[in-house]
Amino acid sequence: MEKRPVSLTVIAWLLIVFSVLGLISMIYMTTTAAGMEKLAEMHMSPKYTEVSNVISVIVGLVSAYGILKGQPWSRVLYVAWGIISFIVGLYMSPMKLPLVGGLVILVIFSIFLFSSAANVWFQARGLMLRRETMPG
């Protein structure tokens, strides 16, 4: 098996860190008065926001695990959920500027996740969800 590119290791660990920070943020939002006020400003119910955040944490951790293990579905999952989250965030969030930062991160990570070095690590090209079988 090929050696995992450093860029993918960094991305996976950043996803883990972002997921943990997201979990901490969600706990803060749901347990403090200031956090509950922010949740009330959202264009969706607080429960929906909480569920969405939990799903994002799970997707981030599962994607990171898959990236570290060289599973092609993990990069497709990350990018698909990132796009869905961005679109929902545009509707849901009263503050749009932080979404731009998230979009920039999604684009940069996607470039690395679908690079030729990543294709070798994942043994897949494009949006393939499974590894290519080796001839022979």
Summary of the structure (lengths in Angstrom):
residues: 136
radius of gyration: 16.7
end to end distance: 15.4
largest distance: 62.5
contacts: 384
relative contact order: 0.15
helix: 76%
strand: 0%
